Amino acid sequence: MNGSTWHVIKAGRVGAEGYLDLDGKTVTEKAKAEMNSLDTNTDFYIGGVSSLNLVNPMAIANEPVGFQGCIREVIINNQELQLTELGAKGGSNVGDCDGTACGYNVCRNRGECVVNGTTFSCQCSPPWAGNTCEQSAYCLNNLCLHQSLCVPDQSSSYRCLCTLGWEGRYCENKISFSTAKFMGNSYIKYIDPDYRMRNHHFTTVSLNFSTTETEGLIVWIGKAQNEENDFLAIGLHNQSLKIAVNLGESISVPVIYSNGTFCCNKWHHVIVSQNQTLIKAYLDDNLILSEDIDPHKKFVALNYDGISYLGGFEYGRKVNTVTEEIFKRDFVGKIKDVFFQDSKKIELIKSEGYNVYNGDEQN
């Protein structure tokens, strides 16, 4: 520890077992905790706390002191914390540890940062370009049409993620559909125009789906911006249908249904309803869940701003990260006949989304 070498610390827990790694090596045996879960719905302090007498004496050997040194790249549950005035809620006595305009990771995609007085420039490695190497050279003169998204390929080229209603190599062909086909990097975002007039103590979603996969997010009703947002979600996990709900305390309700049920592109009908804290689910007209997740009725409303996702999230937002590992992957398969709040059937093609194809054909 000479003050000039960076070290990587990884700490965490899986169920009741904790671990601590330093520079890729385990430095402690797995420690057993009394509880299986850890409530992280709190502030995170880096390097110190606002008052040292807040430190639990069980966490230290001697008198508490603040950290002296440099800290960067703090990642909690796959999400990096922005340790700047733009990202932190507060702080004091924190300075620039790099001492130059380059700082940490200002040049993206392995670009090399060069100091130019009080500014910097990035020397980019192929195929990256732009001021901070954030743009793919393959996409600089792309031919993607109709507001489609250019995504670089590793084969010295690019592909176009088409907006809803378009397909083709450059999204040049107009299509229509009532059955949405998801490819594993697709999503539809629907916003309920009548959300403000609804009673948020009652929520219902109904849809038909088919798939050959064992994992995948089918629908996520919620803003999906941070871990405190309310949500009601349906998906596949380990060949089983899984329901997850958060009305204010991050309560997840897993449902195990018979293994191997969701094979062979067979269609299934699922209905999930929230009546305050009572959650019910039907699969192919059979009641598979009826559970009151909080008999004390502490939180009874699903506050989701009328936002719902089908199949996944926006490009670059991984399902396992956004859902905090509740679901592992984007959905692969077909979805149709989507109803929210018992209203009329949603016209999926009129929503926002990418890389969704016509699933009306029999294949």
C-alpha positions as YAML, in Angstrom:
chain: A
units: angstrom
residues:
- id: 1
  name: MET
  ca: [0.00, 0.00, 0.00]
- id: 2
  name: ASN
  ca: [2.40, 2.69, -1.24]
- id: 3
  name: GLY
  ca: [-0.28, 5.12, -2.40]
- id: 4
  name: SER
  ca: [0.51, 4.71, -6.10]
- id: 5
  name: THR
  ca: [-1.15, 1.36, -6.88]
- id: 6
  name: TRP
  ca: [-4.84, 0.82, -7.52]
- id: 7
  name: HIS
  ca: [-6.53, -2.12, -5.82]
- id: 8
  name: VAL
  ca: [-9.87, -3.80, -6.50]
- id: 9
  name: ILE
  ca: [-12.11, -4.78, -3.59]
- id: 10
  name: LYS
  ca: [-15.19, -6.92, -4.13]
- id: 11
  name: ALA
  ca: [-17.55, -7.62, -1.25]
- id: 12
  name: GLY
  ca: [-21.03, -9.04, -1.18]
- id: 13
  name: ARG
  ca: [-23.34, -11.75, -0.05]
- id: 14
  name: VAL
  ca: [-25.34, -14.58, -1.59]
- id: 15
  name: GLY
  ca: [-28.20, -15.42, 0.74]
- id: 16
  name: ALA
  ca: [-26.68, -15.72, 4.20]
- id: 17
  name: GLU
  ca: [-23.07, -16.15, 2.99]
- id: 18
  name: GLY
  ca: [-20.76, -13.14, 2.66]
- id: 19
  name: TYR
  ca: [-17.41, -12.80, 0.87]
- id: 20
  name: LEU
  ca: [-14.50, -10.36, 0.50]
- id: 21
  name: ASP
  ca: [-11.97, -10.36, -2.38]
- id: 22
  name: LEU
  ca: [-8.86, -8.20, -2.82]
- id: 23
  name: ASP
  ca: [-7.29, -7.95, -6.29]
- id: 24
  name: GLY
  ca: [-9.00, -11.15, -7.40]
- id: 25
  name: LYS
  ca: [-8.03, -13.22, -4.35]
- id: 26
  name: THR
  ca: [-10.34, -14.32, -1.56]
- id: 27
  name: VAL
  ca: [-9.10, -12.80, 1.69]
- id: 28
  name: THR
  ca: [-11.72, -14.23, 4.04]
- id: 29
  name: GLU
  ca: [-13.68, -17.41, 4.30]
- id: 30
  name: LYS
  ca: [-17.38, -17.17, 3.57]
- id: 31
  name: ALA
  ca: [-19.07, -15.69, 6.61]
- id: 32
  name: LYS
  ca: [-22.50, -16.88, 7.66]
- id: 33
  name: ALA
  ca: [-25.13, -14.28, 8.54]
- id: 34
  name: GLU
  ca: [-28.27, -14.81, 10.57]
- id: 35
  name: MET
  ca: [-30.54, -13.27, 7.93]
- id: 36
  name: ASN
  ca: [-30.95, -14.21, 4.26]
- id: 37
  name: SER
  ca: [-31.52, -10.68, 2.93]
- id: 38
  name: LEU
  ca: [-29.94, -7.24, 3.31]
- id: 39
  name: ASP
  ca: [-32.01, -4.04, 3.21]
- id: 40
  name: THR
  ca: [-30.02, -1.57, 1.09]
- id: 41
  name: ASN
  ca: [-32.81, 1.01, 0.86]
- id: 42
  name: THR
  ca: [-30.58, 3.63, 2.45]
- id: 43
  name: ASP
  ca: [-27.89, 6.18, 1.64]
- id: 44
  name: PHE
  ca: [-24.43, 4.97, 0.61]
- id: 45
  name: TYR
  ca: [-21.43, 6.69, 2.16]
- id: 46
  name: ILE
  ca: [-18.04, 6.60, 0.40]
- id: 47
  name: GLY
  ca: [-14.84, 7.30, 2.34]
- id: 48
  name: GLY
  ca: [-16.51, 8.48, 5.52]
- id: 49
  name: VAL
  ca: [-19.79, 9.57, 7.08]
- id: 50
  name: SER
  ca: [-21.25, 12.93, 8.01]
- id: 51
  name: SER
  ca: [-20.51, 12.27, 11.69]
- id: 52
  name: LEU
  ca: [-18.07, 9.57, 12.81]
- id: 53
  name: ASN
  ca: [-20.16, 8.75, 15.89]
- id: 54
  name: LEU
  ca: [-22.71, 7.23, 13.47]
- id: 55
  name: VAL
  ca: [-20.34, 4.33, 12.78]
- id: 56
  name: ASN
  ca: [-21.45, 1.10, 14.43]
- id: 57
  name: PRO
  ca: [-18.72, -0.01, 16.87]
- id: 58
  name: MET
  ca: [-19.20, -3.60, 15.68]
- id: 59
  name: ALA
  ca: [-17.85, -2.56, 12.26]
- id: 60
  name: ILE
  ca: [-14.46, -1.29, 13.45]
- id: 61
  name: ALA
  ca: [-11.59, -2.36, 15.71]
- id: 62
  name: ASN
  ca: [-10.51, 1.09, 16.97]
- id: 63
  name: GLU
  ca: [-11.75, 4.68, 16.84]
- id: 64
  name: PRO
  ca: [-13.49, 5.50, 13.52]
- id: 65
  name: VAL
  ca: [-11.50, 7.58, 11.05]
- id: 66
  name: GLY
  ca: [-12.26, 8.69, 7.51]
- id: 67
  name: PHE
  ca: [-10.49, 7.12, 4.53]
- id: 68
  name: GLN
  ca: [-7.41, 8.83, 3.11]
- id: 69
  name: GLY
  ca: [-6.63, 7.99, -0.49]
- id: 70
  name: CYS
  ca: [-8.38, 7.64, -3.83]
- id: 71
  name: ILE
  ca: [-11.62, 5.82, -4.67]
- id: 72
  name: ARG
  ca: [-13.14, 5.24, -8.10]
- id: 73
  name: GLU
  ca: [-15.54, 2.92, -9.91]
- id: 74
  name: VAL
  ca: [-17.92, 2.05, -7.07]
- id: 75
  name: ILE
  ca: [-20.43, -0.49, -8.41]
- id: 76
  name: ILE
  ca: [-23.44, -1.63, -6.37]
- id: 77
  name: ASN
  ca: [-25.49, -4.49, -7.86]
- id: 78
  name: ASN
  ca: [-24.08, -3.88, -11.36]
- id: 79
  name: GLN
  ca: [-24.80, -0.13, -11.27]
- id: 80
  name: GLU
  ca: [-21.89, 2.32, -11.05]
- id: 81
  name: LEU
  ca: [-22.33, 5.22, -8.63]
- id: 82
  name: GLN
  ca: [-21.58, 8.66, -10.09]
- id: 83
  name: LEU
  ca: [-19.15, 10.11, -7.56]
- id: 84
  name: THR
  ca: [-19.45, 13.73, -8.67]
- id: 85
  name: GLU
  ca: [-21.53, 16.75, -7.76]
- id: 86
  name: LEU
  ca: [-23.92, 15.66, -10.52]
- id: 87
  name: GLY
  ca: [-24.53, 12.24, -9.02]
- id: 88
  name: ALA
  ca: [-23.98, 12.46, -5.27]
- id: 89
  name: LYS
  ca: [-26.54, 13.77, -2.77]
- id: 90
  name: GLY
  ca: [-23.83, 15.46, -0.73]
- id: 91
  name: GLY
  ca: [-20.26, 15.36, 0.53]
- id: 92
  name: SER
  ca: [-17.35, 17.46, 1.78]
- id: 93
  name: ASN
  ca: [-13.56, 17.72, 1.62]
- id: 94
  name: VAL
  ca: [-13.29, 15.63, -1.55]
- id: 95
  name: GLY
  ca: [-10.71, 16.64, -4.15]
- id: 96
  name: ASP
  ca: [-9.50, 15.62, -7.58]
- id: 97
  name: CYS
  ca: [-7.40, 12.49, -7.14]
- id: 98
  name: ASP
  ca: [-6.05, 12.36, -10.70]
- id: 99
  name: GLY
  ca: [-4.77, 15.92, -10.76]
- id: 100
  name: THR
  ca: [-5.31, 16.35, -14.51]
- id: 101
  name: ALA
  ca: [-8.16, 17.07, -16.90]
- id: 102
  name: CYS
  ca: [-8.23, 13.40, -17.85]
- id: 103
  name: GLY
  ca: [-9.55, 11.92, -14.64]
- id: 104
  name: TYR
  ca: [-11.06, 8.45, -14.58]
- id: 105
  name: ASN
  ca: [-12.61, 6.92, -17.66]
- id: 106
  name: VAL
  ca: [-13.37, 10.16, -19.55]
- id: 107
  name: CYS
  ca: [-12.35, 8.40, -22.77]
- id: 108
  name: ARG
  ca: [-14.73, 5.56, -23.45]
- id: 109
  name: ASN
  ca: [-14.07, 2.18, -25.07]
- id: 110
  name: ARG
  ca: [-10.37, 2.02, -24.12]
- id: 111
  name: GLY
  ca: [-9.51, 5.37, -25.63]
- id: 112
  name: GLU
  ca: [-6.27, 7.01, -24.42]
- id: 113
  name: CYS
  ca: [-6.63, 10.36, -22.68]
- id: 114
  name: VAL
  ca: [-4.10, 13.11, -23.52]
- id: 115
  name: VAL
  ca: [-3.84, 16.25, -21.37]
- id: 116
  name: ASN
  ca: [-3.86, 19.54, -23.27]
- id: 117
  name: GLY
  ca: [-3.31, 22.19, -20.59]
- id: 118
  name: THR
  ca: [-6.58, 22.43, -18.69]
- id: 119
  name: THR
  ca: [-8.49, 20.31, -21.23]
- id: 120
  name: PHE
  ca: [-8.03, 16.86, -22.72]
- id: 121
  name: SER
  ca: [-8.41, 14.93, -25.96]
- id: 122
  name: CYS
  ca: [-9.00, 11.24, -26.62]
- id: 123
  name: GLN
  ca: [-7.00, 9.03, -28.95]
- id: 124
  name: CYS
  ca: [-9.51, 6.41, -29.95]
- id: 125
  name: SER
  ca: [-8.86, 2.81, -30.88]
- id: 126
  name: PRO
  ca: [-10.69, 1.44, -33.94]
- id: 127
  name: PRO
  ca: [-13.59, 1.26, -34.52]
- id: 128
  name: TRP
  ca: [-14.40, 4.08, -32.08]
- id: 129
  name: ALA
  ca: [-14.56, 7.82, -32.79]
- id: 130
  name: GLY
  ca: [-15.91, 11.06, -31.32]
- id: 131
  name: ASN
  ca: [-14.70, 13.46, -28.63]
- id: 132
  name: THR
  ca: [-14.74, 10.76, -25.96]
- id: 133
  name: CYS
  ca: [-14.64, 7.66, -28.23]
- id: 134
  name: GLU
  ca: [-18.35, 7.13, -27.65]
- id: 135
  name: GLN
  ca: [-19.31, 6.73, -31.32]
- id: 136
  name: SER
  ca: [-18.72, 3.71, -33.50]
- id: 137
  name: ALA
  ca: [-16.98, 4.57, -36.77]
- id: 138
  name: TYR
  ca: [-19.25, 2.05, -38.45]
- id: 139
  name: CYS
  ca: [-22.29, 4.14, -37.51]
- id: 140
  name: LEU
  ca: [-20.97, 7.57, -38.55]
- id: 141
  name: ASN
  ca: [-22.47, 7.27, -42.06]
- id: 142
  name: ASN
  ca: [-25.09, 4.62, -41.41]
- id: 143
  name: LEU
  ca: [-28.10, 4.03, -43.65]
- id: 144
  name: CYS
  ca: [-30.62, 3.24, -40.89]
- id: 145
  name: LEU
  ca: [-34.01, 4.79, -41.69]
- id: 146
  name: HIS
  ca: [-37.11, 5.96, -39.81]
- id: 147
  name: GLN
  ca: [-35.41, 6.88, -36.51]
- id: 148
  name: SER
  ca: [-33.97, 3.40, -36.13]
- id: 149
  name: LEU
  ca: [-30.96, 2.83, -33.90]
- id: 150
  name: CYS
  ca: [-27.52, 2.02, -35.34]
- id: 151
  name: VAL
  ca: [-25.66, -0.66, -33.36]
- id: 152
  name: PRO
  ca: [-22.07, -1.60, -34.32]
- id: 153
  name: ASP
  ca: [-21.27, -5.23, -35.04]
- id: 154
  name: GLN
  ca: [-17.95, -6.89, -34.39]
- id: 155
  name: SER
  ca: [-17.74, -7.80, -38.07]
- id: 156
  name: SER
  ca: [-16.61, -4.32, -39.24]
- id: 157
  name: SER
  ca: [-20.21, -3.32, -39.89]
- id: 158
  name: TYR
  ca: [-23.43, -2.35, -38.13]
- id: 159
  name: ARG
  ca: [-27.07, -3.33, -37.83]
- id: 160
  name: CYS
  ca: [-30.22, -1.29, -37.47]
- id: 161
  name: LEU
  ca: [-32.64, -1.72, -34.59]
- id: 162
  name: CYS
  ca: [-35.93, -0.77, -36.18]
- id: 163
  name: THR
  ca: [-38.63, 1.29, -34.51]
- id: 164
  name: LEU
  ca: [-42.09, -0.24, -34.27]
- id: 165
  name: GLY
  ca: [-43.73, -0.67, -37.67]
- id: 166
  name: TRP
  ca: [-40.53, -1.11, -39.69]
- id: 167
  name: GLU
  ca: [-38.25, -3.99, -40.63]
- id: 168
  name: GLY
  ca: [-35.51, -4.83, -43.12]
- id: 169
  name: ARG
  ca: [-31.76, -4.39, -43.18]
- id: 170
  name: TYR
  ca: [-32.10, -0.61, -42.99]
- id: 171
  name: CYS
  ca: [-35.66, -0.60, -41.60]
- id: 172
  name: GLU
  ca: [-36.97, 0.33, -45.02]
- id: 173
  name: ASN
  ca: [-40.03, -1.95, -45.09]
- id: 174
  name: LYS
  ca: [-43.25, -0.85, -43.38]
- id: 175
  name: ILE
  ca: [-45.13, -3.57, -41.48]
- id: 176
  name: SER
  ca: [-48.17, -3.94, -39.24]
- id: 177
  name: PHE
  ca: [-48.99, -6.59, -36.67]
- id: 178
  name: SER
  ca: [-51.25, -7.47, -33.77]
- id: 179
  name: THR
  ca: [-48.90, -10.18, -32.45]
- id: 180
  name: ALA
  ca: [-45.49, -8.88, -31.40]
- id: 181
  name: LYS
  ca: [-42.44, -11.08, -31.96]
- id: 182
  name: PHE
  ca: [-39.52, -10.42, -29.57]
- id: 183
  name: MET
  ca: [-35.98, -11.39, -30.54]
- id: 184
  name: GLY
  ca: [-34.15, -11.15, -27.21]
- id: 185
  name: ASN
  ca: [-33.05, -7.55, -27.70]
- id: 186
  name: SER
  ca: [-36.52, -6.09, -28.21]
- id: 187
  name: TYR
  ca: [-38.87, -4.01, -26.10]
- id: 188
  name: ILE
  ca: [-42.18, -2.17, -26.21]
- id: 189
  name: LYS
  ca: [-42.92, 0.73, -23.87]
- id: 190
  name: TYR
  ca: [-46.59, 1.53, -23.38]
- id: 191
  name: ILE
  ca: [-47.89, 4.59, -21.53]
- id: 192
  name: ASP
  ca: [-51.48, 4.43, -20.26]
- id: 193
  name: PRO
  ca: [-53.22, 7.70, -21.27]
- id: 194
  name: ASP
  ca: [-55.87, 7.20, -18.55]
- id: 195
  name: TYR
  ca: [-53.46, 6.49, -15.67]
- id: 196
  name: ARG
  ca: [-54.22, 9.69, -13.71]
- id: 197
  name: MET
  ca: [-57.93, 8.85, -13.61]
- id: 198
  name: ARG
  ca: [-57.49, 5.28, -12.36]
- id: 199
  name: ASN
  ca: [-57.69, 3.90, -8.82]
- id: 200
  name: HIS
  ca: [-54.13, 2.73, -8.14]
- id: 201
  name: HIS
  ca: [-55.30, 0.31, -5.46]
- id: 202
  name: PHE
  ca: [-56.44, -2.00, -8.28]
- id: 203
  name: THR
  ca: [-54.32, -3.15, -11.22]
- id: 204
  name: THR
  ca: [-54.92, -5.88, -13.79]
- id: 205
  name: VAL
  ca: [-52.84, -7.12, -16.72]
- id: 206
  name: SER
  ca: [-53.89, -9.83, -19.15]
- id: 207
  name: LEU
  ca: [-51.99, -11.21, -22.16]
- id: 208
  name: ASN
  ca: [-51.14, -14.25, -24.25]
- id: 209
  name: PHE
  ca: [-47.54, -15.37, -24.77]
- id: 210
  name: SER
  ca: [-45.58, -18.19, -26.36]
- id: 211
  name: THR
  ca: [-41.91, -19.07, -26.07]
- id: 212
  name: THR
  ca: [-39.36, -21.88, -26.18]
- id: 213
  name: GLU
  ca: [-37.08, -20.24, -23.59]
- id: 214
  name: THR
  ca: [-36.72, -20.90, -19.85]
- id: 215
  name: GLU
  ca: [-35.88, -17.29, -18.91]
- id: 216
  name: GLY
  ca: [-37.26, -13.92, -19.94]
- id: 217
  name: LEU
  ca: [-39.11, -10.78, -18.83]
- id: 218
  name: ILE
  ca: [-42.64, -10.73, -20.24]
- id: 219
  name: VAL
  ca: [-44.06, -7.54, -18.74]
- id: 220
  name: TRP
  ca: [-42.84, -4.95, -16.22]
- id: 221
  name: ILE
  ca: [-45.45, -2.45, -15.01]
- id: 222
  name: GLY
  ca: [-43.44, 0.37, -13.48]
- id: 223
  name: LYS
  ca: [-41.07, 3.25, -14.18]
- id: 224
  name: ALA
  ca: [-37.98, 1.04, -13.79]
- id: 225
  name: GLN
  ca: [-35.77, 4.01, -12.92]
- id: 226
  name: ASN
  ca: [-34.44, 2.92, -9.53]
- id: 227
  name: GLU
  ca: [-34.89, 0.19, -6.94]
- id: 228
  name: GLU
  ca: [-37.46, 2.21, -4.97]
- id: 229
  name: ASN
  ca: [-39.99, 2.39, -7.83]
- id: 230
  name: ASP
  ca: [-43.23, 0.42, -7.49]
- id: 231
  name: PHE
  ca: [-43.71, -2.42, -9.97]
- id: 232
  name: LEU
  ca: [-45.71, -5.49, -10.89]
- id: 233
  name: ALA
  ca: [-43.87, -7.90, -13.16]
- id: 234
  name: ILE
  ca: [-44.39, -11.23, -14.94]
- id: 235
  name: GLY
  ca: [-41.66, -13.36, -16.44]
- id: 236
  name: LEU
  ca: [-40.02, -16.74, -16.78]
- id: 237
  name: HIS
  ca: [-37.34, -17.99, -14.42]
- id: 238
  name: ASN
  ca: [-35.96, -21.55, -14.36]
- id: 239
  name: GLN
  ca: [-38.76, -22.80, -16.62]
- id: 240
  name: SER
  ca: [-41.34, -21.38, -14.23]
- id: 241
  name: LEU
  ca: [-43.71, -18.45, -14.29]
- id: 242
  name: LYS
  ca: [-42.57, -15.79, -11.81]
- id: 243
  name: ILE
  ca: [-44.57, -12.87, -10.42]
- id: 244
  name: ALA
  ca: [-42.78, -10.00, -8.66]
- id: 245
  name: VAL
  ca: [-44.46, -7.10, -6.85]
- id: 246
  name: ASN
  ca: [-43.27, -3.97, -5.07]
- id: 247
  name: LEU
  ca: [-45.87, -1.66, -3.53]
- id: 248
  name: GLY
  ca: [-43.31, 0.16, -1.41]
- id: 249
  name: GLU
  ca: [-41.20, -2.47, 0.34]
- id: 250
  name: SER
  ca: [-39.64, -4.43, -2.55]
- id: 251
  name: ILE
  ca: [-41.66, -7.59, -1.92]
- id: 252
  name: SER
  ca: [-41.04, -10.26, -4.56]
- id: 253
  name: VAL
  ca: [-43.55, -13.10, -4.91]
- id: 254
  name: PRO
  ca: [-42.16, -16.09, -6.86]
- id: 255
  name: VAL
  ca: [-44.59, -18.60, -8.35]
- id: 256
  name: ILE
  ca: [-43.34, -22.06, -9.27]
- id: 257
  name: TYR
  ca: [-45.40, -23.72, -11.98]
- id: 258
  name: SER
  ca: [-44.70, -27.13, -13.49]
- id: 259
  name: ASN
  ca: [-41.35, -27.38, -15.30]
- id: 260
  name: GLY
  ca: [-41.28, -27.77, -19.06]
- id: 261
  name: THR
  ca: [-44.70, -26.16, -19.49]
- id: 262
  name: PHE
  ca: [-43.56, -23.30, -21.72]
- id: 263
  name: CYS
  ca: [-42.00, -25.22, -24.59]
- id: 264
  name: CYS
  ca: [-42.80, -25.69, -28.24]
- id: 265
  name: ASN
  ca: [-44.20, -22.19, -28.93]
- id: 266
  name: LYS
  ca: [-47.47, -23.15, -27.26]
- id: 267
  name: TRP
  ca: [-49.71, -20.21, -26.41]
- id: 268
  name: HIS
  ca: [-50.51, -19.46, -22.75]
- id: 269
  name: HIS
  ca: [-52.92, -16.96, -21.24]
- id: 270
  name: VAL
  ca: [-51.87, -15.18, -18.05]
- id: 271
  name: ILE
  ca: [-53.82, -12.74, -15.86]
- id: 272
  name: VAL
  ca: [-52.34, -11.00, -12.82]
- id: 273
  name: SER
  ca: [-54.37, -8.69, -10.59]
- id: 274
  name: GLN
  ca: [-53.50, -6.49, -7.62]
- id: 275
  name: ASN
  ca: [-56.31, -5.62, -5.23]
- id: 276
  name: GLN
  ca: [-54.49, -3.49, -2.67]
- id: 277
  name: THR
  ca: [-52.10, -6.10, -1.18]
- id: 278
  name: LEU
  ca: [-53.92, -9.17, -2.51]
- id: 279
  name: ILE
  ca: [-52.14, -10.60, -5.55]
- id: 280
  name: LYS
  ca: [-53.88, -13.17, -7.78]
- id: 281
  name: ALA
  ca: [-52.56, -14.89, -10.90]
- id: 282
  name: TYR
  ca: [-54.23, -17.17, -13.42]
- id: 283
  name: LEU
  ca: [-52.44, -19.28, -16.01]
- id: 284
  name: ASP
  ca: [-54.59, -20.80, -18.73]
- id: 285
  name: ASP
  ca: [-57.69, -20.12, -16.59]
- id: 286
  name: ASN
  ca: [-56.24, -21.93, -13.55]
- id: 287
  name: LEU
  ca: [-55.67, -19.99, -10.33]
- id: 288
  name: ILE
  ca: [-51.96, -20.42, -9.50]
- id: 289
  name: LEU
  ca: [-51.51, -17.63, -6.95]
- id: 290
  name: SER
  ca: [-53.66, -15.95, -4.32]
- id: 291
  name: GLU
  ca: [-51.57, -14.25, -1.66]
- id: 292
  name: ASP
  ca: [-51.87, -11.23, 0.59]
- id: 293
  name: ILE
  ca: [-48.31, -9.88, 0.57]
- id: 294
  name: ASP
  ca: [-48.95, -7.50, 3.48]
- id: 295
  name: PRO
  ca: [-51.93, -8.20, 5.79]
- id: 296
  name: HIS
  ca: [-51.09, -4.99, 7.67]
- id: 297
  name: LYS
  ca: [-51.86, -2.94, 4.53]
- id: 298
  name: LYS
  ca: [-48.90, -0.59, 4.94]
- id: 299
  name: PHE
  ca: [-48.69, 0.05, 1.18]
- id: 300
  name: VAL
  ca: [-51.78, -0.60, -0.94]
- id: 301
  name: ALA
  ca: [-51.26, 1.35, -4.20]
- id: 302
  name: LEU
  ca: [-49.21, 0.54, -7.29]
- id: 303
  name: ASN
  ca: [-47.76, 3.91, -8.31]
- id: 304
  name: TYR
  ca: [-46.15, 3.34, -11.70]
- id: 305
  name: ASP
  ca: [-46.91, 6.53, -13.67]
- id: 306
  name: GLY
  ca: [-48.79, 4.52, -16.29]
- id: 307
  name: ILE
  ca: [-45.53, 3.10, -17.73]
- id: 308
  name: SER
  ca: [-45.29, -0.56, -18.78]
- id: 309
  name: TYR
  ca: [-42.57, -2.49, -20.60]
- id: 310
  name: LEU
  ca: [-43.03, -5.64, -22.66]
- id: 311
  name: GLY
  ca: [-40.15, -7.99, -23.43]
- id: 312
  name: GLY
  ca: [-37.34, -5.86, -22.04]
- id: 313
  name: PHE
  ca: [-36.08, -2.30, -21.64]
- id: 314
  name: GLU
  ca: [-34.44, 0.38, -23.79]
- id: 315
  name: TYR
  ca: [-31.23, -0.52, -25.64]
- id: 316
  name: GLY
  ca: [-28.27, -0.69, -23.28]
- id: 317
  name: ARG
  ca: [-30.39, -1.38, -20.18]
- id: 318
  name: LYS
  ca: [-29.90, -5.02, -19.22]
- id: 319
  name: VAL
  ca: [-32.85, -6.85, -17.71]
- id: 320
  name: ASN
  ca: [-30.83, -8.45, -14.93]
- id: 321
  name: THR
  ca: [-29.48, -5.03, -13.88]
- id: 322
  name: VAL
  ca: [-32.75, -3.08, -14.08]
- id: 323
  name: THR
  ca: [-34.74, -5.78, -12.26]
- id: 324
  name: GLU
  ca: [-31.91, -6.46, -9.78]
- id: 325
  name: GLU
  ca: [-31.69, -10.11, -10.86]
- id: 326
  name: ILE
  ca: [-35.42, -10.79, -10.42]
- id: 327
  name: PHE
  ca: [-35.36, -11.69, -14.11]
- id: 328
  name: LYS
  ca: [-32.25, -12.64, -16.07]
- id: 329
  name: ARG
  ca: [-32.86, -11.90, -19.76]
- id: 330
  name: ASP
  ca: [-35.01, -10.20, -22.37]
- id: 331
  name: PHE
  ca: [-38.00, -12.14, -23.63]
- id: 332
  name: VAL
  ca: [-37.76, -14.32, -26.75]
- id: 333
  name: GLY
  ca: [-41.12, -15.27, -28.20]
- id: 334
  name: LYS
  ca: [-44.50, -13.75, -29.02]
- id: 335
  name: ILE
  ca: [-47.00, -11.60, -27.10]
- id: 336
  name: LYS
  ca: [-50.55, -10.67, -28.13]
- id: 337
  name: ASP
  ca: [-53.95, -9.65, -26.75]
- id: 338
  name: VAL
  ca: [-52.55, -7.30, -24.10]
- id: 339
  name: PHE
  ca: [-55.09, -5.66, -21.78]
- id: 340
  name: PHE
  ca: [-54.30, -3.25, -18.95]
- id: 341
  name: GLN
  ca: [-56.94, -2.39, -16.35]
- id: 342
  name: ASP
  ca: [-59.66, -4.28, -18.26]
- id: 343
  name: SER
  ca: [-59.71, -1.59, -20.94]
- id: 344
  name: LYS
  ca: [-59.73, -2.25, -24.65]
- id: 345
  name: LYS
  ca: [-56.93, -4.28, -26.24]
- id: 346
  name: ILE
  ca: [-53.67, -2.35, -26.58]
- id: 347
  name: GLU
  ca: [-52.52, -1.56, -30.12]
- id: 348
  name: LEU
  ca: [-48.90, -2.57, -29.56]
- id: 349
  name: ILE
  ca: [-47.62, -1.18, -32.84]
- id: 350
  name: LYS
  ca: [-48.59, 2.36, -31.79]
- id: 351
  name: SER
  ca: [-46.28, 2.30, -28.77]
- id: 352
  name: GLU
  ca: [-42.55, 3.02, -28.43]
- id: 353
  name: GLY
  ca: [-40.07, 0.23, -29.07]
- id: 354
  name: TYR
  ca: [-37.29, -1.35, -31.08]
- id: 355
  name: ASN
  ca: [-36.58, -4.61, -32.88]
- id: 356
  name: VAL
  ca: [-40.12, -6.00, -32.64]
- id: 357
  name: TYR
  ca: [-41.31, -8.04, -35.61]
- id: 358
  name: ASN
  ca: [-44.57, -9.29, -37.04]
- id: 359
  name: GLY
  ca: [-45.57, -12.40, -35.11]
- id: 360
  name: ASP
  ca: [-48.92, -12.93, -36.84]
- id: 361
  name: GLU
  ca: [-47.51, -15.58, -39.21]
- id: 362
  name: GLN
  ca: [-47.63, -19.19, -38.10]
- id: 363
  name: ASN
  ca: [-44.00, -20.17, -37.52]
...
